[in-house]
Amino acid sequence: MSTDEHAAGGRILIFAGGLCGATGVALSAAAAHLGGAFVGTAASFLLMHAPVFLAVGLLGGNSILRSGSLILLVGLLLFSGDLLARDFLGSRLFPMSAPIGGTLLIGGWLVMATSALVRPRRH
């Protein structure tokens, strides 16, 4: 991966981290004031994952770590998106979107853990 591609990937993850954090705070306020069975859960998931995206975006890491963070992002969008659709739209994103998102979240964390087992390349 070129330096430009790595920088772009880092910016995307930093952007995602910032959006997850801001959305998580806004949804926490909405859950406190408006209720909704799933809004608070979605807010918690967004807030707990935001630092991961910021850290990987800022610090980089190997391609496995970056891949794991992108899997986390997709899983988070599906899982939280489905929960929010249930409360705000009264329907799901699509059948099995929350379980697929949750499975991707688990898988993303496992991929990130696996990244620690890969030896760095020596130049």
MONORZI-V620315 format. One record per run of one state. SS is the DSSP state (H for helix, E for strand, - for the rest). FROM is the first residue (numbers start at 1). TO is the last residue. If there is no record, write none. Layout:
{{SS/FROM/TO} {SS/FROM/TO}}
//
This chain:
{{-/1/2} {H/3/34} {-/35/38} {H/39/59} {-/60/62} {H/63/88} {-/89/96} {H/97/115} {-/116/123}}
//
